[in-house]
Amino acid sequence: RACAGCGRGGDSEVCVSNQNSLVPVGDDECAKCMEGQSFWPCDDPDLCWCWDTTRPKKPPAPASGLYVASELDPNIASPCDILTREKFNLLA
């Protein structure tokens, strides 16, 4: 759900629209997510996001739509299996 937990970090958090989204949504519509609304646009985490007004307003980037490699092949090694701490320390 969009903006789940928004406002728990203090009064400076508000739920606003994601300008990077391909679906136009207004801040007033996203504000309803903080009031417990569970349907559109609050049911889509790409449409609204929790903004801490004490920080610069940098919305999240839109989802790429690309699959994670492990979703395509569950046998594929994870990045942490490839670059272990020991290998990292050798390179560092």
PyRosetta script that sets phi, psi and omega in degrees:
from pyrosetta import init, pose_from_sequence

init()
pose = pose_from_sequence("RACAGCGRGGDSEVCVSNQNSLVPVGDDECAKCMEGQSFWPCDDPDLCWCWDTTRPKKPPAPASGLYVASELDPNIASPCDILTREKFNLLA")
pose.set_psi(1, 141.4)
pose.set_omega(1, -180.0)
pose.set_phi(2, -68.7)
pose.set_psi(2, 138.8)
pose.set_omega(2, 175.8)
pose.set_phi(3, 61.5)
pose.set_psi(3, 24.0)
pose.set_omega(3, 176.4)
pose.set_phi(4, -62.0)
pose.set_psi(4, 126.7)
pose.set_omega(4, -179.2)
pose.set_phi(5, 85.3)
pose.set_psi(5, -2.2)
pose.set_omega(5, 180.0)
pose.set_phi(6, -65.8)
pose.set_psi(6, 134.7)
pose.set_omega(6, -179.1)
pose.set_phi(7, 98.6)
pose.set_psi(7, -16.0)
pose.set_omega(7, 178.6)
pose.set_phi(8, -73.3)
pose.set_psi(8, -22.2)
pose.set_omega(8, -179.7)
pose.set_phi(9, -84.2)
pose.set_psi(9, 0.2)
pose.set_omega(9, 179.5)
pose.set_phi(10, 133.6)
pose.set_psi(10, 174.5)
pose.set_omega(10, -177.8)
pose.set_phi(11, -71.1)
pose.set_psi(11, -10.6)
pose.set_omega(11, -177.2)
pose.set_phi(12, -83.7)
pose.set_psi(12, -4.1)
pose.set_omega(12, -179.5)
pose.set_phi(13, -94.7)
pose.set_psi(13, 130.5)
pose.set_omega(13, 177.3)
pose.set_phi(14, -135.1)
pose.set_psi(14, 153.1)
pose.set_omega(14, 178.4)
pose.set_phi(15, -93.5)
pose.set_psi(15, 121.3)
pose.set_omega(15, -177.2)
pose.set_phi(16, -128.2)
pose.set_psi(16, 165.6)
pose.set_omega(16, 179.9)
pose.set_phi(17, -75.4)
pose.set_psi(17, 151.6)
pose.set_omega(17, 177.8)
pose.set_phi(18, -92.8)
pose.set_psi(18, 107.8)
pose.set_omega(18, -179.3)
pose.set_phi(19, -65.8)
pose.set_psi(19, -17.8)
pose.set_omega(19, 178.6)
pose.set_phi(20, -83.7)
pose.set_psi(20, -5.2)
pose.set_omega(20, -179.1)
pose.set_phi(21, -73.1)
pose.set_psi(21, 149.9)
pose.set_omega(21, 177.1)
pose.set_phi(22, -79.3)
pose.set_psi(22, -12.1)
pose.set_omega(22, 179.0)
pose.set_phi(23, -105.9)
pose.set_psi(23, 118.8)
pose.set_omega(23, -178.5)
pose.set_phi(24, -71.1)
pose.set_psi(24, 128.6)
pose.set_omega(24, 178.7)
pose.set_phi(25, -138.6)
pose.set_psi(25, 143.2)
pose.set_omega(25, 178.3)
pose.set_phi(26, -92.7)
pose.set_psi(26, 155.9)
pose.set_omega(26, 177.5)
pose.set_phi(27, -59.0)
pose.set_psi(27, -35.4)
pose.set_omega(27, -179.9)
pose.set_phi(28, -63.8)
pose.set_psi(28, -33.9)
pose.set_omega(28, 177.8)
pose.set_phi(29, -71.5)
pose.set_psi(29, -38.6)
pose.set_omega(29, 179.7)
pose.set_phi(30, -72.1)
pose.set_psi(30, -28.5)
pose.set_omega(30, 179.2)
pose.set_phi(31, -59.7)
pose.set_psi(31, -27.8)
pose.set_omega(31, -180.0)
pose.set_phi(32, -66.5)
pose.set_psi(32, -21.6)
pose.set_omega(32, 178.7)
pose.set_phi(33, -64.0)
pose.set_psi(33, -32.0)
pose.set_omega(33, 179.5)
pose.set_phi(34, -74.1)
pose.set_psi(34, -16.2)
pose.set_omega(34, 179.1)
pose.set_phi(35, -92.8)
pose.set_psi(35, 3.3)
pose.set_omega(35, 176.7)
pose.set_phi(36, 101.1)
pose.set_psi(36, 3.0)
pose.set_omega(36, 178.3)
pose.set_phi(37, -60.2)
pose.set_psi(37, 135.9)
pose.set_omega(37, -176.3)
pose.set_phi(38, -113.5)
pose.set_psi(38, -8.0)
pose.set_omega(38, 179.2)
pose.set_phi(39, -100.9)
pose.set_psi(39, -175.7)
pose.set_omega(39, -172.8)
pose.set_phi(40, -47.2)
pose.set_psi(40, 136.4)
pose.set_omega(40, 0.0)
pose.set_phi(41, -89.4)
pose.set_psi(41, 1.0)
pose.set_omega(41, -173.7)
pose.set_phi(42, -70.1)
pose.set_psi(42, -16.3)
pose.set_omega(42, -179.9)
pose.set_phi(43, -85.9)
pose.set_psi(43, 1.3)
pose.set_omega(43, 179.8)
pose.set_phi(44, -123.8)
pose.set_psi(44, 106.8)
pose.set_omega(44, -176.5)
pose.set_phi(45, -66.7)
pose.set_psi(45, -8.1)
pose.set_omega(45, 177.9)
pose.set_phi(46, -87.2)
pose.set_psi(46, -11.3)
pose.set_omega(46, -175.9)
pose.set_phi(47, -93.1)
pose.set_psi(47, -33.9)
pose.set_omega(47, -177.7)
pose.set_phi(48, -129.7)
pose.set_psi(48, 151.6)
pose.set_omega(48, 179.1)
pose.set_phi(49, -145.7)
pose.set_psi(49, 157.6)
pose.set_omega(49, -177.8)
pose.set_phi(50, -88.4)
pose.set_psi(50, 118.9)
pose.set_omega(50, -179.0)
pose.set_phi(51, -110.7)
pose.set_psi(51, 128.0)
pose.set_omega(51, 172.6)
pose.set_phi(52, -86.9)
pose.set_psi(52, 110.6)
pose.set_omega(52, -173.0)
pose.set_phi(53, -66.1)
pose.set_psi(53, -7.4)
pose.set_omega(53, 176.6)
pose.set_phi(54, -86.5)
pose.set_psi(54, -1.6)
pose.set_omega(54, -179.2)
pose.set_phi(55, -120.0)
pose.set_psi(55, 163.1)
pose.set_omega(55, 177.1)
pose.set_phi(56, -59.3)
pose.set_psi(56, 147.1)
pose.set_omega(56, -177.9)
pose.set_phi(57, -85.5)
pose.set_psi(57, 91.4)
pose.set_omega(57, -179.6)
pose.set_phi(58, -118.3)
pose.set_psi(58, 96.9)
pose.set_omega(58, -178.9)
pose.set_phi(59, -68.3)
pose.set_psi(59, 155.2)
pose.set_omega(59, 178.0)
pose.set_phi(60, -66.4)
pose.set_psi(60, 152.0)
pose.set_omega(60, 177.7)
pose.set_phi(61, -70.8)
pose.set_psi(61, 151.7)
pose.set_omega(61, 177.6)
pose.set_phi(62, -66.8)
pose.set_psi(62, 153.4)
pose.set_omega(62, 177.2)
pose.set_phi(63, -62.0)
pose.set_psi(63, 142.2)
pose.set_omega(63, -177.4)
pose.set_phi(64, -76.3)
pose.set_psi(64, -25.1)
pose.set_omega(64, -175.8)
pose.set_phi(65, 84.2)
pose.set_psi(65, -2.2)
pose.set_omega(65, 179.1)
pose.set_phi(66, -83.1)
pose.set_psi(66, 146.2)
pose.set_omega(66, 179.0)
pose.set_phi(67, -79.5)
pose.set_psi(67, 147.5)
pose.set_omega(67, 172.6)
pose.set_phi(68, -73.8)
pose.set_psi(68, 140.5)
pose.set_omega(68, -175.5)
pose.set_phi(69, -54.1)
pose.set_psi(69, -37.6)
pose.set_omega(69, -178.8)
pose.set_phi(70, -67.9)
pose.set_psi(70, -22.9)
pose.set_omega(70, 176.1)
pose.set_phi(71, -73.1)
pose.set_psi(71, -31.1)
pose.set_omega(71, 179.9)
pose.set_phi(72, -80.4)
pose.set_psi(72, -38.1)
pose.set_omega(72, -179.1)
pose.set_phi(73, -140.7)
pose.set_psi(73, 101.6)
pose.set_omega(73, -176.8)
pose.set_phi(74, -64.7)
pose.set_psi(74, -12.5)
pose.set_omega(74, -179.9)
pose.set_phi(75, -90.7)
pose.set_psi(75, -0.6)
pose.set_omega(75, -177.8)
pose.set_phi(76, -72.0)
pose.set_psi(76, 143.6)
pose.set_omega(76, -179.8)
pose.set_phi(77, -72.7)
pose.set_psi(77, 143.4)
pose.set_omega(77, 176.9)
pose.set_phi(78, -80.2)
pose.set_psi(78, 159.1)
pose.set_omega(78, 179.6)
pose.set_phi(79, -56.4)
pose.set_psi(79, -34.6)
pose.set_omega(79, -179.7)
pose.set_phi(80, -72.0)
pose.set_psi(80, -22.1)
pose.set_omega(80, 175.3)
pose.set_phi(81, -76.4)
pose.set_psi(81, -28.8)
pose.set_omega(81, -177.9)
pose.set_phi(82, -84.2)
pose.set_psi(82, -50.8)
pose.set_omega(82, 179.6)
pose.set_phi(83, -104.0)
pose.set_psi(83, 86.5)
pose.set_omega(83, 179.4)
pose.set_phi(84, -75.9)
pose.set_psi(84, 168.7)
pose.set_omega(84, 177.6)
pose.set_phi(85, -59.8)
pose.set_psi(85, -39.5)
pose.set_omega(85, -179.9)
pose.set_phi(86, -63.8)
pose.set_psi(86, -42.9)
pose.set_omega(86, 178.4)
pose.set_phi(87, -66.1)
pose.set_psi(87, -39.4)
pose.set_omega(87, 179.3)
pose.set_phi(88, -61.9)
pose.set_psi(88, -45.6)
pose.set_omega(88, -179.2)
pose.set_phi(89, -62.6)
pose.set_psi(89, -33.6)
pose.set_omega(89, 177.0)
pose.set_phi(90, -66.1)
pose.set_psi(90, -36.6)
pose.set_omega(90, -178.7)
pose.set_phi(91, -80.2)
pose.set_psi(91, -28.5)
pose.set_omega(91, -174.0)
pose.set_phi(92, -72.4)
pose.dump_pdb("model.pdb")
